[in-house]
Amino acid sequence: MRPTMVTSAASQDIPLDSLQGMIQMRQVIKTFKNAAGEFRVLKGLNLSIKGGEFVAIVGKSGSGKSTLLNMITGIDFPTSGQVIVNGVDIHKMNESQRALWRGRNLGIVFQFFQLLPMLSLLENVMLPMDYVEMYDFDQRPKRAMELLKIVGLEKQANKLPVAVSTGQQQSAAIARALATDPPIIVADEPTGNLDSRSASYIIDLFDQLVHQGKTIAMVTHDPSLTERTSRTIVISDGELIDETLAHALPLLKHHQMLEATRLLEHLSFQPNTNIIHKDTHVDYFYMITSGEVEVVLCGKKKRDVSVARLSAGQFFGEVELLRGGKSIACVRAAPEGPVELVALPRQQFISLLGESPLTADTIAYLVQQRIEENRSADRRSRRWFGKEVDSE
């Protein structure tokens, strides 16, 4: 059953500037010290999550996922750098101020639920309201019951956590996270201990919350869940992998993505500006971060023929890099607006394909497809302008 949700009052009052960066991390470093010395877990992270985004954070164990979440919630603090959440630099507050701020601005969903065992589900949901003194005392039970109804637990409201299933406990934990109507939900492996049906129900709940305007940051090990989020952030060895690269080359291993991220060049082109000229050598594998590009068969004696339009997450330049020789087409920024790219140098691109046979096979297949598309477009243009078709 798909959950039904009520309209959130708080989601209507989010400041406009917060929508541009509800969660911002600026050069965040986190170092832990122990008897063996210092260990840097986060290595200068820069991250911005907009209001209303549903973001999955993925990475192997020990990559820094949970530490990143702890920075956002203020449960832990950075060794250096800034964490700004909903317009507030949270680490400039003392612990008691931060705890009160957290209760009003964040709903936290844990992997192991963290429900108090001696309180009923209804009482567990009321607890955050009591702590931050939100809503009149007499209104709190009614609101808690409304939230339990939203997650399908109104009939279990007076039961202890041990008396309901794990899926129902997690649903109750989500109801508790919504108790103060916070603009942000932070979830650490919320489906890790659930069966597939219960997990799907929880993600349905999150979808509905995002449609209300909530912002959700969710750590997960389940790759199937990232298909249902609006954005995926990959962290490896305490560093963020470039999102455009991760989307364009998803079959690379995380350490390979990280090595490539460190070598990327960031480029910007104005509308109608040529990025690759025909009959020139191509030295980069280009991936589109934003905007669109046109792939065009161009020449002095015939009109330009558009072969394809490529948008964010797609790439170009692989045909020339793998087949050698000069560019067989022009690539230019589309006329509607500028385009932002990341570019990986030829040598590193070829090296990556050698290290990842699955990626190499995928790229080779796309290369063949694009060559056939270019040939077909060229034949059409020759017929259109009354020229003979070159023999194959």
Kinemage of the C-alpha trace (Angstrom):
@kinemage 1
@onewidth
@group {chain A} dominant
@subgroup {mainchain}
@vectorlist {calphas} color= white
{ca met a 1} P 0.000 0.000 0.000
{ca arg a 2} L 1.375 3.414 -0.945
{ca pro a 3} L 1.328 5.830 2.030
{ca thr a 4} L -0.778 8.975 2.113
{ca met a 5} L 0.722 12.164 3.445
{ca val a 6} L -0.602 15.448 4.812
{ca thr a 7} L 0.585 18.897 3.783
{ca ser a 8} L 3.519 20.136 5.855
{ca ala a 9} L 3.305 23.625 7.307
{ca ala a 10} L 7.062 23.992 7.762
{ca ser a 11} L 7.797 23.112 4.159
{ca gln a 12} L 5.908 26.244 3.116
{ca asp a 13} L 8.179 28.532 5.172
{ca ile a 14} L 11.658 27.503 3.984
{ca pro a 15} L 13.728 30.612 3.101
{ca leu a 16} L 14.445 31.011 -0.607
{ca asp a 17} L 18.230 31.083 -0.066
{ca ser a 18} L 18.007 27.781 1.812
{ca leu a 19} L 16.408 26.174 -1.227
{ca gln a 20} L 19.640 26.888 -3.118
{ca gly a 21} L 21.750 25.215 -0.432
{ca met a 22} L 19.741 23.659 2.378
{ca ile a 23} L 22.854 21.721 3.408
{ca gln a 24} L 26.302 23.154 2.665
{ca met a 25} L 29.697 21.734 3.585
{ca arg a 26} L 32.736 23.880 2.899
{ca gln a 27} L 36.227 22.378 3.019
{ca val a 28} L 35.187 20.001 5.812
{ca ile a 29} L 38.022 17.980 7.328
{ca lys a 30} L 37.523 15.451 10.108
{ca thr a 31} L 40.500 13.865 11.833
{ca phe a 32} L 40.330 11.237 14.563
{ca lys a 33} L 43.196 10.577 16.968
{ca asn a 34} L 44.041 7.341 18.718
{ca ala a 35} L 47.088 5.533 20.103
{ca ala a 36} L 48.260 4.735 16.569
{ca gly a 37} L 48.184 8.387 15.533
{ca glu a 38} L 45.878 10.567 13.458
{ca phe a 39} L 43.415 9.306 10.863
{ca arg a 40} L 41.731 11.722 8.478
{ca val a 41} L 38.216 10.468 7.706
{ca leu a 42} L 36.938 13.453 5.688
{ca lys a 43} L 39.422 15.216 3.440
{ca gly a 44} L 38.203 18.687 2.588
{ca leu a 45} L 34.627 17.971 1.442
{ca asn a 46} L 32.650 20.556 -0.494
{ca leu a 47} L 28.980 19.653 -0.831
{ca ser a 48} L 25.708 21.466 -1.463
{ca ile a 49} L 22.263 19.861 -1.213
{ca lys a 50} L 19.307 21.945 -2.339
{ca gly a 51} L 15.967 22.140 -0.622
{ca gly a 52} L 13.569 19.458 -1.868
{ca glu a 53} L 16.277 17.053 -3.047
{ca phe a 54} L 16.209 13.338 -2.231
{ca val a 55} L 19.884 12.422 -2.040
{ca ala a 56} L 21.454 8.988 -1.651
{ca ile a 57} L 24.942 8.849 -0.140
{ca val a 58} L 26.827 5.679 -1.032
{ca gly a 59} L 30.281 4.271 -0.426
{ca lys a 60} L 32.051 1.255 1.004
{ca ser a 61} L 32.366 0.641 4.739
{ca gly a 62} L 34.903 3.057 6.184
{ca ser a 63} L 34.545 5.523 3.310
{ca gly a 64} L 33.212 8.286 5.582
{ca lys a 65} L 29.437 8.082 4.947
{ca ser a 66} L 28.301 8.043 8.555
{ca thr a 67} L 30.853 10.684 9.549
{ca leu a 68} L 29.480 12.900 6.780
{ca leu a 69} L 25.952 12.469 8.191
{ca asn a 70} L 27.207 13.221 11.692
{ca met a 71} L 28.582 16.511 10.393
{ca ile a 72} L 25.153 17.436 8.987
{ca thr a 73} L 23.281 16.542 12.175
{ca gly a 74} L 25.817 18.175 14.480
{ca ile a 75} L 26.258 14.920 16.391
{ca asp a 76} L 29.963 15.310 15.581
{ca phe a 77} L 31.917 18.395 14.553
{ca pro a 78} L 34.606 18.986 11.918
{ca thr a 79} L 38.266 19.445 12.694
{ca ser a 80} L 38.110 22.343 10.252
{ca gly a 81} L 35.674 23.758 7.715
{ca gln a 82} L 32.048 24.881 7.853
{ca val a 83} L 28.734 23.042 7.968
{ca ile a 84} L 25.735 25.270 7.250
{ca val a 85} L 22.293 23.696 7.530
{ca asn a 86} L 19.113 25.648 6.768
{ca gly a 87} L 21.123 28.871 6.897
{ca val a 88} L 22.779 28.155 10.276
{ca asp a 89} L 26.467 27.467 10.919
{ca ile a 90} L 25.655 24.670 13.340
{ca his a 91} L 29.077 24.309 14.898
{ca lys a 92} L 29.093 27.889 16.171
{ca met a 93} L 26.442 26.872 18.716
{ca asn a 94} L 27.190 25.194 22.033
{ca glu a 95} L 25.980 21.650 22.616
{ca ser a 96} L 22.696 22.551 24.341
{ca gln a 97} L 21.855 25.121 21.646
{ca arg a 98} L 22.710 22.621 18.925
{ca ala a 99} L 20.561 19.906 20.509
{ca leu a 100} L 17.543 22.234 20.604
{ca trp a 101} L 18.218 23.402 17.030
{ca arg a 102} L 18.537 19.771 15.894
{ca gly a 103} L 15.186 18.871 17.427
{ca arg a 104} L 13.423 21.629 15.494
{ca asn a 105} L 15.232 21.351 12.149
{ca leu a 106} L 16.224 17.718 11.630
{ca gly a 107} L 14.387 14.432 11.679
{ca ile a 108} L 16.876 11.597 12.146
{ca val a 109} L 16.096 8.011 11.137
{ca phe a 110} L 18.537 5.362 12.376
{ca gln a 111} L 19.227 1.903 11.000
{ca phe a 112} L 18.328 0.269 14.320
{ca phe a 113} L 15.309 2.520 14.954
{ca gln a 114} L 16.452 3.758 18.437
{ca leu a 115} L 12.910 3.650 19.819
{ca leu a 116} L 12.732 3.738 23.613
{ca pro a 117} L 11.629 0.185 24.558
{ca met a 118} L 9.532 1.110 27.613
{ca leu a 119} L 7.465 3.724 25.761
{ca ser a 120} L 4.577 2.978 23.411
{ca leu a 121} L 4.861 3.944 19.745
{ca leu a 122} L 2.606 6.930 20.451
{ca glu a 123} L 4.811 8.071 23.333
{ca asn a 124} L 7.957 7.618 21.238
{ca val a 125} L 6.521 9.908 18.565
{ca met a 126} L 5.512 12.506 21.163
{ca leu a 127} L 8.991 12.606 22.697
{ca pro a 128} L 10.631 15.120 20.291
{ca met a 129} L 7.675 17.500 20.741
{ca asp a 130} L 8.142 17.351 24.493
{ca tyr a 131} L 11.886 17.920 24.237
{ca val a 132} L 11.719 21.075 22.101
{ca glu a 133} L 8.381 22.194 23.597
{ca met a 134} L 6.529 22.335 20.291
{ca tyr a 135} L 2.735 22.267 20.127
{ca asp a 136} L 0.458 22.636 23.134
{ca phe a 137} L 0.678 19.816 25.644
{ca asp a 138} L -2.875 18.665 24.865
{ca gln a 139} L -2.233 18.701 21.107
{ca arg a 140} L 0.798 16.415 21.154
{ca pro a 141} L -1.055 13.075 21.446
{ca lys a 142} L -3.361 14.086 18.587
{ca arg a 143} L -0.444 15.067 16.356
{ca ala a 144} L 1.466 11.887 17.225
{ca met a 145} L -1.589 9.810 16.304
{ca glu a 146} L -1.931 11.670 12.995
{ca leu a 147} L 1.693 10.846 12.160
{ca leu a 148} L 1.240 7.189 13.091
{ca lys a 149} L -1.821 7.106 10.849
{ca ile a 150} L 0.247 8.505 7.991
{ca val a 151} L 2.692 5.599 8.293
{ca gly a 152} L -0.113 3.064 8.772
{ca leu a 153} L 0.377 2.400 12.498
{ca glu a 154} L -2.648 3.976 14.154
{ca lys a 155} L -3.863 0.538 15.325
{ca gln a 156} L -0.480 -0.199 16.932
{ca ala a 157} L -0.150 3.205 18.630
{ca asn a 158} L -0.344 1.870 22.186
{ca lys a 159} L 1.947 -1.106 21.635
{ca leu a 160} L 5.556 -1.268 22.768
{ca pro a 161} L 8.210 -1.450 20.008
{ca val a 162} L 8.951 -5.099 20.782
{ca ala a 163} L 5.323 -5.983 19.975
{ca val a 164} L 5.497 -4.875 16.326
{ca ser a 165} L 7.547 -5.938 13.301
{ca thr a 166} L 10.903 -4.404 12.319
{ca gly a 167} L 9.245 -2.704 9.368
{ca gln a 168} L 6.640 -1.194 11.666
{ca gln a 169} L 9.346 -0.061 14.089
{ca gln a 170} L 11.105 1.759 11.259
{ca ser a 171} L 7.816 3.344 10.190
{ca ala a 172} L 7.326 4.497 13.777
{ca ala a 173} L 10.856 5.936 13.741
{ca ile a 174} L 9.957 7.935 10.626
{ca ala a 175} L 6.797 9.208 12.321
{ca arg a 176} L 8.971 10.283 15.250
{ca ala a 177} L 11.381 12.029 12.840
{ca leu a 178} L 8.415 14.050 11.527
{ca ala a 179} L 7.138 14.991 14.972
{ca thr a 180} L 8.424 18.592 14.906
{ca asp a 181} L 7.784 19.010 11.172
{ca pro a 182} L 11.498 19.527 10.357
{ca pro a 183} L 12.530 20.655 6.858
{ca ile a 184} L 15.311 18.046 6.666
{ca ile a 185} L 15.269 14.263 7.149
{ca val a 186} L 18.598 12.478 7.628
{ca ala a 187} L 18.513 8.690 7.393
{ca asp a 188} L 21.381 6.278 8.072
{ca glu a 189} L 20.707 2.932 6.362
{ca pro a 190} L 16.943 3.207 7.043
{ca thr a 191} L 16.156 0.002 5.126
{ca gly a 192} L 19.223 -2.000 6.132
{ca asn a 193} L 17.301 -4.333 8.468
{ca leu a 194} L 14.086 -4.574 6.462
{ca asp a 195} L 12.751 -7.012 3.900
{ca ser a 196} L 12.268 -5.751 0.338
{ca arg a 197} L 8.548 -5.029 0.774
{ca ser a 198} L 9.061 -3.004 3.951
{ca ala a 199} L 12.028 -1.216 2.375
{ca ser a 200} L 9.924 -0.218 -0.628
{ca tyr a 201} L 7.225 1.134 1.694
{ca ile a 202} L 9.787 3.271 3.549
{ca ile a 203} L 11.095 4.739 0.273
{ca asp a 204} L 7.497 5.445 -0.758
{ca leu a 205} L 7.152 7.443 2.454
{ca phe a 206} L 10.325 9.365 1.652
{ca asp a 207} L 9.055 10.079 -1.867
{ca gln a 208} L 5.911 11.612 -0.420
{ca leu a 209} L 7.930 13.732 2.001
{ca val a 210} L 10.091 15.047 -0.846
{ca his a 211} L 6.950 15.971 -2.786
{ca gln a 212} L 5.935 18.037 0.258
{ca gly a 213} L 9.216 19.950 0.021
{ca lys a 214} L 11.270 18.074 2.592
{ca thr a 215} L 14.972 17.557 1.966
{ca ile a 216} L 16.230 13.997 2.520
{ca ala a 217} L 19.833 12.796 2.801
{ca met a 218} L 19.987 8.997 3.032
{ca val a 219} L 23.008 6.750 3.471
{ca thr a 220} L 22.461 3.357 1.842
{ca his a 221} L 24.334 0.256 0.725
{ca asp a 222} L 21.459 -0.809 -1.542
{ca pro a 223} L 22.147 0.240 -5.169
{ca ser a 224} L 18.505 -0.339 -6.135
{ca leu a 225} L 17.444 2.511 -3.844
{ca thr a 226} L 19.608 5.042 -5.677
{ca glu a 227} L 17.374 4.580 -8.724
{ca arg a 228} L 14.566 6.213 -6.753
{ca thr a 229} L 16.481 9.226 -5.498
{ca ser a 230} L 17.006 12.475 -7.389
{ca arg a 231} L 20.755 12.435 -6.882
{ca thr a 232} L 23.533 10.069 -5.783
{ca ile a 233} L 26.640 11.213 -3.916
{ca val a 234} L 29.525 8.745 -3.875
{ca ile a 235} L 32.209 9.007 -1.197
{ca ser a 236} L 35.481 7.074 -1.308
{ca asp a 237} L 38.320 7.259 1.191
{ca gly a 238} L 36.952 10.460 2.676
{ca glu a 239} L 36.629 12.293 -0.656
{ca leu a 240} L 33.636 12.963 -2.881
{ca ile a 241} L 33.663 11.447 -6.362
{ca asp a 242} L 32.647 13.787 -9.160
{ca glu a 243} L 28.920 13.168 -9.694
{ca thr a 244} L 29.066 13.653 -13.453
{ca leu a 245} L 31.832 11.074 -13.800
{ca ala a 246} L 30.028 8.595 -11.532
{ca his a 247} L 26.885 8.928 -13.667
{ca ala a 248} L 28.729 8.630 -16.993
{ca leu a 249} L 30.951 5.681 -15.998
{ca pro a 250} L 28.980 3.809 -13.315
{ca leu a 251} L 30.758 0.468 -13.846
{ca leu a 252} L 34.087 1.773 -12.556
{ca lys a 253} L 35.096 0.799 -9.036
{ca his a 254} L 34.980 3.583 -6.499
{ca his a 255} L 38.756 3.846 -6.160
{ca gln a 256} L 39.002 4.178 -9.947
{ca met a 257} L 36.361 6.913 -9.926
{ca leu a 258} L 38.275 8.732 -7.194
{ca glu a 259} L 41.552 8.599 -9.123
{ca ala a 260} L 39.785 9.944 -12.209
{ca thr a 261} L 38.040 12.678 -10.196
{ca arg a 262} L 41.409 14.026 -9.085
{ca leu a 263} L 42.477 14.408 -12.739
{ca leu a 264} L 39.357 16.078 -14.130
{ca glu a 265} L 39.466 19.490 -15.761
{ca his a 266} L 36.386 21.694 -15.431
{ca leu a 267} L 35.352 23.592 -18.573
{ca ser a 268} L 32.628 26.059 -19.524
{ca phe a 269} L 31.390 27.043 -23.025
{ca gln a 270} L 28.957 29.740 -24.089
{ca pro a 271} L 26.022 28.946 -26.456
{ca asn a 272} L 26.988 27.948 -30.022
{ca thr a 273} L 30.700 27.788 -29.103
{ca asn a 274} L 32.645 24.952 -30.719
{ca ile a 275} L 34.091 22.447 -28.276
{ca ile a 276} L 35.529 20.049 -30.866
{ca his a 277} L 36.251 21.069 -34.445
{ca lys a 278} L 36.009 18.618 -37.308
{ca asp a 279} L 39.311 17.094 -38.495
{ca thr a 280} L 41.164 17.952 -35.287
{ca his a 281} L 42.759 15.643 -32.729
{ca val a 282} L 40.746 14.980 -29.572
{ca asp a 283} L 42.726 14.776 -26.357
{ca tyr a 284} L 39.926 14.490 -23.797
{ca phe a 285} L 36.944 12.384 -22.827
{ca tyr a 286} L 34.203 14.972 -22.195
{ca met a 287} L 31.298 14.536 -19.768
{ca ile a 288} L 28.402 16.995 -19.520
{ca thr a 289} L 27.655 18.444 -16.091
{ca ser a 290} L 24.920 20.856 -17.166
{ca gly a 291} L 23.434 22.206 -20.385
{ca glu a 292} L 23.400 20.476 -23.778
{ca val a 293} L 25.739 19.985 -26.720
{ca glu a 294} L 25.030 19.310 -30.388
{ca val a 295} L 26.977 16.780 -32.434
{ca val a 296} L 27.056 18.152 -35.969
{ca leu a 297} L 28.391 16.986 -39.331
{ca cys a 298} L 29.752 20.256 -40.660
{ca gly a 299} L 31.658 21.405 -43.707
{ca lys a 300} L 32.287 24.371 -45.983
{ca lys a 301} L 30.265 23.166 -48.976
{ca lys a 302} L 27.196 21.737 -47.274
{ca arg a 303} L 24.873 22.690 -44.516
{ca asp a 304} L 25.483 21.461 -41.004
{ca val a 305} L 23.607 18.247 -40.194
{ca ser a 306} L 22.730 17.643 -36.547
{ca val a 307} L 23.493 14.049 -35.581
{ca ala a 308} L 22.583 14.129 -31.908
{ca arg a 309} L 21.909 16.222 -28.841
{ca leu a 310} L 23.592 15.228 -25.607
{ca ser a 311} L 22.585 16.430 -22.134
{ca ala a 312} L 23.791 16.255 -18.526
{ca gly a 313} L 25.360 12.906 -17.626
{ca gln a 314} L 26.170 11.995 -21.241
{ca phe a 315} L 29.596 12.140 -22.850
{ca phe a 316} L 31.496 12.533 -26.119
{ca gly a 317} L 35.001 12.253 -27.550
{ca glu a 318} L 35.235 8.505 -26.987
{ca val a 319} L 35.018 7.672 -30.720
{ca glu a 320} L 38.170 9.603 -31.571
{ca leu a 321} L 40.016 8.465 -28.451
{ca leu a 322} L 39.416 4.782 -29.187
{ca arg a 323} L 39.556 4.769 -32.987
{ca gly a 324} L 42.404 7.255 -33.338
{ca gly a 325} L 42.613 9.832 -36.084
{ca lys a 326} L 40.846 13.163 -36.205
{ca ser a 327} L 37.356 14.187 -35.199
{ca ile a 328} L 34.670 13.085 -37.646
{ca ala a 329} L 32.149 15.714 -36.453
{ca cys a 330} L 31.873 19.077 -34.743
{ca val a 331} L 30.625 19.328 -31.182
{ca arg a 332} L 29.296 22.669 -29.970
{ca ala a 333} L 27.360 24.083 -27.043
{ca ala a 334} L 23.634 24.169 -27.840
{ca pro a 335} L 22.177 27.610 -28.652
{ca glu a 336} L 19.785 27.658 -25.681
{ca gly a 337} L 22.422 28.186 -23.004
{ca pro a 338} L 25.956 27.582 -21.720
{ca val a 339} L 27.327 24.112 -21.060
{ca glu a 340} L 29.515 22.921 -18.188
{ca leu a 341} L 31.826 19.962 -18.755
{ca val a 342} L 34.386 17.854 -16.965
{ca ala a 343} L 37.170 16.445 -19.119
{ca leu a 344} L 39.451 13.469 -18.517
{ca pro a 345} L 42.786 13.468 -20.398
{ca arg a 346} L 43.310 10.819 -23.096
{ca gln a 347} L 45.994 8.829 -21.273
{ca gln a 348} L 43.968 8.470 -18.072
{ca phe a 349} L 40.819 7.570 -20.025
{ca ile a 350} L 42.586 4.790 -21.927
{ca ser a 351} L 44.166 3.564 -18.687
{ca leu a 352} L 40.762 3.387 -16.969
{ca leu a 353} L 39.322 1.276 -19.777
{ca gly a 354} L 42.256 -1.104 -19.403
{ca glu a 355} L 41.494 -1.475 -15.697
{ca ser a 356} L 37.725 -1.927 -16.180
{ca pro a 357} L 36.790 -4.452 -18.895
{ca leu a 358} L 33.050 -3.901 -18.320
{ca thr a 359} L 33.440 -0.168 -18.885
{ca ala a 360} L 35.604 -0.821 -21.948
{ca asp a 361} L 32.962 -3.139 -23.457
{ca thr a 362} L 30.179 -0.604 -22.808
{ca ile a 363} L 32.145 2.250 -24.374
{ca ala a 364} L 33.134 0.109 -27.380
{ca tyr a 365} L 29.478 -0.708 -28.020
{ca leu a 366} L 28.527 2.977 -27.871
{ca val a 367} L 31.399 3.880 -30.184
{ca gln a 368} L 30.102 1.488 -32.839
{ca gln a 369} L 26.571 2.861 -32.450
{ca arg a 370} L 27.716 6.443 -32.875
{ca ile a 371} L 29.839 5.651 -35.909
{ca glu a 372} L 26.813 4.063 -37.582
{ca glu a 373} L 24.650 7.072 -36.660
{ca asn a 374} L 27.216 9.448 -38.139
{ca arg a 375} L 27.465 7.438 -41.357
{ca ser a 376} L 23.692 7.326 -41.692
{ca ala a 377} L 23.397 11.068 -41.129
{ca asp a 378} L 26.177 11.740 -43.638
{ca arg a 379} L 24.460 9.604 -46.287
{ca arg a 380} L 21.197 11.477 -45.729
{ca ser a 381} L 22.931 14.831 -46.094
{ca arg a 382} L 24.651 13.769 -49.337
{ca arg a 383} L 21.344 12.627 -50.841
{ca trp a 384} L 19.654 15.818 -49.688
{ca phe a 385} L 22.185 18.006 -51.477
{ca gly a 386} L 22.250 15.857 -54.624
{ca lys a 387} L 25.652 14.285 -54.094
{ca glu a 388} L 26.563 10.691 -54.690
{ca val a 389} L 26.811 8.403 -51.724
{ca asp a 390} L 30.344 7.258 -51.073
{ca ser a 391} L 30.697 3.495 -51.352
{ca glu a 392} L 31.265 1.697 -48.083
